[in-house]
Amino acid sequence: MRVVWTIHSLERLKQRRITRDEVLETIRDPDSTMRDRQGNTMYVKRFGNDAIVVVARSDNSKVLVITAYRTTKFSKYLG
């Protein structure tokens, strides 16, 4: 699976101090996934005291990373 990064996502990763490796790990091995209202997939993975949420749009050949952020609201994302 090929990962494509939007300019917005790369700016947010830098701003939020999230590495591309963390995003890739979240997409490849999420603890949870869900759909948002726009039909995007939200991949969630816990990393220590917080979790990373990756919002992406995917088809059969690629995953387009739209944005990513950290959260401590585990119950909202991990049930």
C-alpha positions in Angstrom: 0.0 0.0 0.0 1.4 3.4 -1.0 1.0 6.3 1.4 0.5 9.8 0.0 1.0 12.9 2.2 -0.9 16.1 1.7 0.9 19.4 2.3 -1.5 20.0 5.2 -0.7 16.7 6.8 3.1 17.3 6.6 2.7 20.8 8.2 0.6 19.4 11.0 3.0 16.5 11.7 5.8 19.0 12.1 3.7 21.4 14.2 2.4 18.5 16.5 5.8 16.7 16.6 4.4 13.5 15.2 6.8 11.4 13.1 6.0 9.8 9.7 7.0 6.5 11.3 4.3 6.9 14.0 1.7 7.7 11.3 2.8 4.7 9.3 2.6 2.4 12.3 -0.8 3.8 13.2 -2.1 3.0 9.7 -0.5 -0.4 9.4 -1.4 -1.6 12.9 -4.2 0.5 14.4 -5.8 -0.3 17.8 -9.1 1.0 16.4 -10.5 2.4 13.2 -13.7 4.4 12.5 -15.3 6.5 9.9 -15.9 10.3 10.2 -18.9 12.2 8.7 -17.0 12.8 5.5 -16.3 9.1 4.9 -12.6 9.3 5.8 -11.0 6.6 7.9 -9.7 7.5 11.3 -6.9 5.2 12.4 -6.1 5.3 16.1 -3.1 3.8 18.0 -2.0 4.3 21.5 1.6 5.4 22.2 2.3 5.5 25.9 0.2 8.2 27.6 -1.5 9.4 24.5 -2.9 8.1 21.2 -2.3 9.3 17.6 -5.3 9.7 15.4 -4.6 9.7 11.6 -7.4 10.9 9.3 -7.0 9.4 5.8 -8.8 8.6 2.6 -8.0 5.3 1.0 -8.7 3.3 -2.1 -7.2 0.0 -3.4 -3.9 1.5 -4.3 -3.1 4.2 -1.8 -3.8 5.9 1.5 -4.0 9.7 1.4 -3.0 11.1 4.8 -5.1 14.2 5.5 -4.1 15.1 9.0 -2.9 13.6 12.3 -3.1 14.6 15.9 -2.4 13.4 19.5 -5.1 12.9 22.1 -5.5 11.6 25.6 -9.2 11.0 25.2 -8.9 7.2 24.9 -12.5 6.4 25.6 -13.6 8.5 22.7 -11.4 6.7 20.2 -10.6 3.3 21.8 -13.9 2.4 23.3 
